[in-house]
């Protein structure tokens, strides 16, 4: 069965799957040597000391754990194959990268706005923020005067990994072209793609509104991927000389 699925994959989807699996394997190999490849290739905020421009192109090939990569790659294979068949490899690859970068852009923009509201600048200095706090074990101690800066301290060291932004863009694309096609959810429930996309979109918006401090999911990146995917497809559809 797996051989049949792999053999019937479109070329870009197949290569994306292989690349993501190789990066995932490399992460654990380097981890054994004391090297945190997730932090090196994950996307840090632009003013962080850990930020590097290449992370814009590497972060969506990295994943946090097996469940993370399984969910993302399953979606890319199922929905990506649908779109690559009608668009061809070049346009699908362009769409994949555009939605992944769009997701990163919105995530960084929202982070920047949050930092600006607290510090008055979109680019807080990492060393300055660190100088305001004392870390003892797992606890952070700070002067009450600087308490409002704690969200900046807690967010700057974080980084984003995963192809979820591109996946949400692909899901929106599949919902726009194949709204009534049914997929098997959790190998048990049949659901139309349009309802799956709508349900996940609502879930992301609710998660953003709730703003749970313990939530480590980059919800704005998911929304950004879906939003950029929708906009790109609408622009392409205006070109009446082509099918898409």
SVG drawing of the C-alpha trace seen along z (x, -y; Angstrom):
<svg xmlns="http://www.w3.org/2000/svg" viewBox="-20 -54 49 56">
<polyline fill="none" stroke="black" stroke-width="0.4" points="0.0,0.0 2.7,-2.4 4.6,-1.6 1.5,-2.3 1.0,-5.7 4.6,-6.7 4.6,-5.6 1.5,-7.7 2.8,-10.9 3.4,-13.9 7.1,-14.7 7.2,-17.9 5.1,-16.4 7.3,-13.4 10.5,-15.5 9.1,-17.7 8.2,-14.6 11.7,-13.2 13.4,-16.5 11.2,-16.9 12.0,-13.4 15.7,-13.9 15.7,-17.2 13.8,-15.4 16.3,-12.6 19.2,-15.0 17.7,-16.9 17.9,-13.8 21.4,-12.8 22.8,-16.2 20.9,-16.2 23.0,-13.2 26.1,-15.3 24.7,-18.2 23.7,-20.4 20.2,-21.9 19.5,-21.9 15.9,-23.0 17.2,-26.3 19.8,-26.7 17.4,-26.2 14.1,-27.3 12.9,-30.9 13.7,-33.3 12.3,-36.8 14.2,-39.2 15.7,-41.2 16.8,-38.1 20.6,-37.4 19.8,-33.9 18.1,-35.1 19.7,-34.3 18.2,-35.2 18.6,-31.5 16.0,-30.5 13.3,-31.9 14.0,-29.1 14.9,-26.3 12.3,-26.6 9.5,-25.0 11.6,-21.9 12.1,-21.4 9.5,-19.8 9.3,-19.5 8.4,-15.9 7.0,-12.8 3.4,-13.9 4.1,-17.3 5.8,-16.0 3.2,-13.2 0.3,-15.6 2.0,-18.1 3.3,-15.6 0.0,-13.6 -1.8,-16.9 0.8,-17.8 0.6,-14.4 -3.2,-14.2 -4.0,-17.8 -0.8,-18.7 -1.2,-15.9 -4.6,-17.3 -3.2,-20.7 0.0,-19.6 -2.1,-17.5 -4.0,-20.5 -1.2,-23.1 1.9,-21.2 5.1,-21.0 6.4,-24.6 3.3,-26.4 2.7,-24.1 6.2,-24.6 5.8,-28.3 2.6,-28.2 4.1,-26.0 7.0,-28.4 4.8,-31.5 2.4,-30.3 5.2,-29.1 6.8,-32.6 3.5,-34.3 2.9,-32.4 6.3,-33.4 5.6,-37.1 2.4,-37.3 3.8,-35.5 6.8,-37.9 4.5,-40.9 2.2,-40.0 5.3,-39.4 6.6,-42.8 3.3,-44.5 3.2,-42.9 6.8,-44.0 6.0,-47.5 3.1,-47.8 5.3,-46.8 8.6,-48.4 7.8,-51.1 10.0,-49.5 9.5,-46.6 13.1,-45.5 13.8,-45.2 17.4,-44.6 17.9,-41.0 20.9,-41.8 19.1,-44.7 16.0,-42.6 18.1,-39.9 19.9,-42.4 16.6,-43.1 16.1,-39.6 17.8,-37.1 17.4,-33.4 17.7,-30.8 16.9,-27.3 13.6,-27.3 12.4,-30.5 12.8,-34.1 13.1,-37.0 12.7,-40.6 12.2,-44.1 8.5,-44.9 9.1,-48.1 10.0,-45.9 7.3,-43.4 5.5,-44.5 8.6,-43.5 8.3,-39.8 6.3,-38.9 9.2,-40.2 11.7,-38.2 9.6,-35.1 9.0,-35.4 12.4,-36.4 14.2,-33.1 11.3,-31.2 11.6,-30.0 9.1,-28.6 9.4,-25.3 7.2,-23.3 5.4,-23.3 2.0,-24.0 1.8,-27.4 2.2,-25.9 -0.2,-23.1 -2.9,-25.5 -2.4,-27.3 -2.6,-23.9 -5.8,-23.0 -7.4,-26.3 -6.4,-25.6 -7.9,-22.1 -11.1,-23.5 -11.4,-26.1 -10.9,-23.6 -12.4,-20.4 -14.9,-21.7 -17.1,-18.6 -14.4,-16.0 -14.5,-13.8 -11.4,-12.8 -11.2,-10.2 -10.4,-12.1 -8.5,-10.0 -9.2,-7.0 -12.8,-7.0 -14.9,-10.0 -15.6,-11.2 -15.7,-15.0 -15.8,-17.3 -12.7,-19.4 -14.6,-22.6 -15.9,-21.8 -12.5,-20.6 -10.9,-23.9 -13.6,-25.9 -13.4,-24.0 -9.7,-24.3 -9.8,-28.0 -12.4,-28.7 -10.3,-26.7 -7.2,-28.8 -9.2,-32.1 -10.6,-30.9 -7.1,-29.9 -5.8,-33.4 -8.7,-35.1 -8.2,-32.9 -4.4,-33.6 -3.5,-30.8 -0.1,-31.5 0.8,-27.8 -0.1,-27.4 3.1,-26.9 1.4,-26.6 2.1,-29.4 -1.6,-30.1 -0.8,-33.3 1.5,-31.3 -1.4,-29.0 -3.7,-31.9 -1.1,-33.6 -0.6,-30.5 -4.3,-30.1 -4.7,-33.9 -1.8,-34.0 -3.0,-30.8 -6.5,-32.3 -5.1,-35.6 -2.7,-33.9 -5.4,-31.6 -7.8,-34.5 -5.1,-36.4 -4.3,-33.4 -8.0,-32.8 -8.3,-36.3 -6.1,-35.2 -8.8,-33.7 -6.4,-32.5 -5.4,-29.6 -7.4,-26.9 -6.3,-28.1"/>
</svg>
